[in-house]
Amino acid sequence: MLHGGRLGNVREDVAKFCSSRKDDAPLADAVLAINKAHVAMLIEQKIIPVQDGAKILSALQKQNSKKLDPNAEDVHMAVEEAVLTETGSEVGGNLHIAKSRNDQVTTAIRMALRTELINILQRAIDMQQSLLETAAKHTQTIILEYTHLQPAQPVTFAHYLLSYMGALSRDIERLQAAYGHVNLCPLGAGALATTSFPINRKTTAELLGFDAVLENSIDAVGSRDYILETQSALAILAVNLSRLAEDLIIWSSPEFGTVELPDEFTSTSSIMPQKKNPEVLEIIRARASYALGDLVASAALIKSLPSTYNLDFQEVTPKLWASTDNLSASLGIFAKLIPDLKITDNIENKAAAGFVGATELANLLVRKYNVAFRTSHKIVGSLVKALIDTKQTLLDATPEILQKVAQESASIKLTVKKQDLIECINPRKLVETYKVQGGPSPAEVERAITAKNKTLAQTKIYIAKLQKNLANAENTLYLTVESCISKSSKNGRLKNLK
């Protein structure tokens, strides 16, 4: 903690209590880059002499996250102390001209968060790739889907996988939007009111790879909505992943028997040798609650803070990094698990026992026998009840049974062809009729897979562009620093800053 001058000595226990050093590891590289860009700008603006600036830059070049003092109050002071040790206070003491820890810390968080977001976006498209490749293998694989955990209608497994492809696409869009708001540069805002030195905020923004300057100085140091926006997007992503985990946990149970999980993502019981427990998916489901909790904790912390900078902010960033680590890991697990899912093939008996052809039978009575749908719904419901009462399934339905039920339940005469009944209870035939846009028919699913592959390719291009922009900025900063050092004997405006 900064003491001396205005304040006397600091208490050791107070310094330890307020220190953020243990949580600063993700910021070290960003803080070093910020200081390099800032010093290069100070030289360009002739705020400090070229020779002094070159000495500071040389000292910064020798530092990395492993060399910085782990006992410093925070990473910002660790960097400054390293420079002072190398250059002395008369030169290194000017490192902090025209900047504050207030603008520096939020700039560093934004820079570190950019990298985390790109990593999560990459993991998300890896999972999407896994979903698409697996879906392409299962366009003809029929499963039962459920509403209220009751058998509802047959679909293709590919169609089910594409439902999460759609959810992930929206998650990616939210993360992309968050990235745009993160990638604005607050550096130069100072403590809260900029500075009387003639700094150039655009120069440092460009050297650090930001899209633009976050202009208003109070907003620049005092806003953390970009963290809440990111955590919100991650929390929604976590909810989507948790629901997928929940489906697979339930479907892998013997009672449902829809999928079998890969052995390497399960475990057995310490006492019951027959068990195959979906523990990896259970952890993903549990950790989704952490993402929600971290978002709520951050929002609760920020909501009551006055404007500009408060040290409370340093308690938010650990929640942010916990969320990014959490979601990155969960996405990585799913990308590896999905291709090795095994689908059971006893769909016909399960479909009959679950009466999943009832909806199509009701539709058939409307379409071919001119029965009003609500009347048709009543007749088929009565048929299902009659079959259940006699411990039968739709496989046992006959035209005669249906005729009797129609007369008793709706007082109408109904003679249905046997072939019509057969087609209504064949799950594969049913799925083939669901040709509406967004439906589960093999043809429609194949069309959707083609379209999703195109969207995925565009997302990959977007992420590659983000990576290239940051790499170009890092290279430009490196060349600028090297130029400053090599030309330290010369005065005048530096070249190649942009």
Residue pairs with C-beta under 8 A, 6 or more apart in sequence:
1 10
1 14
1 15
1 18
1 19
1 73
2 73
2 77
3 9
3 10
15 73
18 73
18 311
19 73
19 74
20 73
20 74
20 314
20 317
21 70
21 71
21 72
21 73
21 74
21 75
21 78
23 314
23 317
23 318
23 321
24 74
24 75
24 78
25 65
25 75
26 112
26 116
26 321
27 75
27 105
27 108
27 109
27 112
28 64
28 65
28 68
28 75
28 78
29 64
29 65
29 112
30 107
30 108
30 109
30 111
30 112
31 75
31 76
31 79
31 104
31 108
32 60
32 63
32 64
32 65
32 79
33 111
33 208
33 474
33 477
34 104
34 107
34 108
34 111
34 187
34 204
34 208
35 56
35 60
35 79
35 83
35 95
36 57
36 60
36 61
36 207
36 477
36 481
37 187
37 203
37 204
37 207
37 208
37 477
37 480
38 95
38 98
38 99
38 187
38 204
39 48
39 53
39 56
39 57
39 60
39 95
39 484
40 53
40 57
40 203
40 207
40 477
40 480
40 481
40 484
40 494
40 497
41 199
41 200
41 203
41 204
41 207
41 497
42 48
42 53
42 94
42 97
42 98
42 199
43 49
43 50
43 53
43 54
43 484
43 494
44 200
44 203
44 493
44 494
44 497
45 197
45 198
45 199
45 200
46 493
47 97
47 98
47 197
47 198
47 199
48 56
48 94
48 97
49 491
50 484
50 487
50 488
50 489
50 490
50 491
51 488
51 489
52 91
52 94
53 484
53 488
54 484
54 485
54 487
54 488
55 86
55 87
55 91
55 92
55 488
56 83
56 87
56 91
56 92
56 94
56 95
57 481
57 484
57 485
58 86
58 485
59 82
59 83
59 86
59 87
59 92
60 79
60 83
60 481
61 481
61 485
62 86
63 79
63 82
63 83
67 82
68 75
68 78
68 79
68 82
69 78
69 81
69 82
70 78
72 78
72 81
74 101
74 105
74 314
75 108
76 101
76 104
76 105
76 108
80 92
80 95
80 96
83 92
83 95
84 92
84 93
84 95
85 92
86 92
97 197
98 188
98 190
98 195
98 197
98 199
99 187
99 188
99 190
99 195
100 189
100 190
100 191
100 221
102 189
102 190
102 191
102 192
102 221
102 308
102 309
103 186
103 187
103 188
103 189
103 190
103 191
103 217
103 220
103 221
104 187
105 313
105 314
106 186
106 220
106 221
106 223
106 224
106 313
107 185
107 186
107 187
107 208
109 227
109 317
109 320
110 182
110 183
110 184
110 185
110 186
110 210
110 226
111 208
111 209
113 182
113 226
113 227
113 230
113 320
113 324
114 179
114 182
114 183
114 209
114 466
114 470
115 470
116 321
116 324
116 328
117 175
117 178
117 179
117 182
117 230
117 324
118 179
118 463
118 466
118 467
118 470
119 324
119 328
120 175
120 234
120 324
120 327
120 328
120 331
121 172
121 175
121 176
121 179
121 459
121 463
121 466
122 463
123 327
123 328
123 331
123 332
123 335
124 168
124 171
124 172
124 175
124 237
124 331
125 172
125 456
125 459
125 460
125 463
126 331
126 332
126 335
127 168
127 331
127 334
127 335
127 338
128 165
128 168
128 169
128 172
128 452
128 456
128 459
129 335
129 456
130 334
130 335
130 336
130 338
130 339
131 161
131 162
131 164
131 165
131 168
131 338
132 161
132 165
132 449
132 452
132 453
132 456
133 339
134 158
134 161
134 338
134 339
134 341
135 157
135 158
135 161
135 162
135 165
135 445
135 449
136 158
136 449
137 158
138 156
138 157
138 158
138 161
138 343
139 156
139 158
139 442
139 445
139 446
139 449
140 156
140 442
141 156
141 157
141 158
141 343
142 154
142 155
142 156
142 157
142 347
142 427
142 428
142 431
143 154
143 155
143 156
143 157
143 160
143 258
143 343
143 347
144 151
144 152
144 153
144 154
144 155
144 258
144 347
144 350
144 351
144 354
144 356
144 427
145 152
145 153
145 154
145 155
145 160
146 152
149 250
150 354
151 350
151 351
151 353
151 354
151 355
151 356
152 356
153 356
153 359
153 430
154 347
154 351
154 356
154 427
154 428
154 430
154 431
154 440
155 431
155 434
155 440
156 431
156 440
156 441
156 442
156 445
157 343
158 440
158 442
158 445
158 449
159 439
159 440
159 445
161 338
162 445
162 448
162 449
162 452
164 240
164 244
165 452
167 240
168 237
168 240
169 452
169 455
171 233
171 236
171 237
171 240
172 459
174 232
174 233
174 236
174 237
175 230
175 233
175 234
175 237
176 462
177 229
177 233
178 226
178 229
178 230
178 233
179 466
180 211
181 225
181 226
181 229
182 226
182 230
183 209
183 210
183 211
184 210
184 211
184 212
184 213
184 214
184 226
185 201
185 204
185 205
185 208
185 210
185 212
185 213
185 214
186 214
186 220
186 221
187 201
187 204
187 205
187 208
188 194
188 195
188 199
188 201
188 204
188 213
188 217
188 220
189 214
189 217
189 218
189 220
189 221
190 217
190 221
191 221
191 308
191 309
192 217
192 218
192 221
192 222
192 308
192 309
193 217
193 218
194 217
201 213
202 213
203 497
203 498
205 212
205 213
206 473
206 476
206 497
206 498
207 473
207 476
207 477
207 480
207 497
208 473
208 477
209 469
209 470
209 472
209 473
209 474
214 220
218 307
218 308
221 308
221 309
222 307
222 308
222 309
224 298
224 302
224 313
224 316
227 298
227 316
227 317
227 320
228 295
228 298
228 299
228 302
230 320
230 323
230 324
231 291
231 294
231 295
231 298
231 319
231 320
231 323
232 295
234 291
234 295
234 323
234 324
234 326
234 327
235 291
235 292
235 294
235 295
235 323
237 291
237 327
238 287
238 288
238 290
238 291
238 292
238 323
238 326
238 327
238 330
239 288
239 292
241 284
241 288
241 327
241 330
241 331
241 334
242 284
242 285
242 288
244 334
245 281
245 282
245 284
245 285
245 288
246 285
248 259
248 261
248 278
248 281
248 341
249 278
249 281
249 282
249 285
250 256
251 257
251 258
251 259
252 258
252 259
252 260
252 261
252 276
252 278
257 344
257 346
257 350
258 343
258 344
259 341
259 342
259 343
259 344
260 341
260 342
260 344
261 276
261 278
261 281
261 337
261 341
262 337
262 340
262 341
263 276
265 278
265 280
265 281
265 333
265 336
265 337
266 276
266 277
266 278
266 279
266 280
267 276
267 277
267 279
268 275
268 276
268 277
269 275
269 277
280 333
280 337
281 337
284 330
284 333
284 334
287 326
287 329
287 330
288 330
290 322
290 323
290 326
291 323
291 326
291 327
294 319
294 320
294 322
294 323
295 319
295 323
297 319
298 316
298 319
298 320
301 312
301 315
301 316
302 312
302 313
302 316
305 312
305 313
347 427
347 428
348 426
348 427
351 357
351 425
351 427
352 393
352 394
352 395
352 425
353 393
355 384
355 387
355 393
355 394
356 427
356 430
357 394
357 424
357 425
357 426
357 427
357 430
358 380
358 381
358 383
358 384
358 394
360 424
360 430
360 433
361 380
361 383
361 394
361 421
361 424
361 425
362 373
362 376
362 377
362 379
362 380
363 373
363 376
364 416
364 420
364 424
365 371
365 376
365 379
365 380
365 414
365 416
366 372
366 373
366 376
368 420
369 414
369 416
371 379
371 412
371 414
375 410
375 412
378 409
378 410
379 402
379 405
379 406
379 409
379 410
379 412
379 414
382 405
382 408
382 409
383 397
383 401
383 402
383 405
384 394
386 401
386 405
387 393
387 394
387 396
387 397
387 401
394 424
394 425
395 425
397 421
397 425
398 418
398 421
399 415
399 416
399 417
399 418
399 421
402 414
402 416
402 421
403 413
403 414
403 415
403 416
406 412
406 413
406 414
407 413
407 414
423 429
424 430
431 440
431 441
431 442
432 441
432 442
433 441
434 440
434 441
434 444
435 441
435 443
435 444
436 444
437 444
438 444
438 448
476 496
476 498
479 496
480 494
480 496
480 497
483 494
483 495
483 496
484 494
487 494
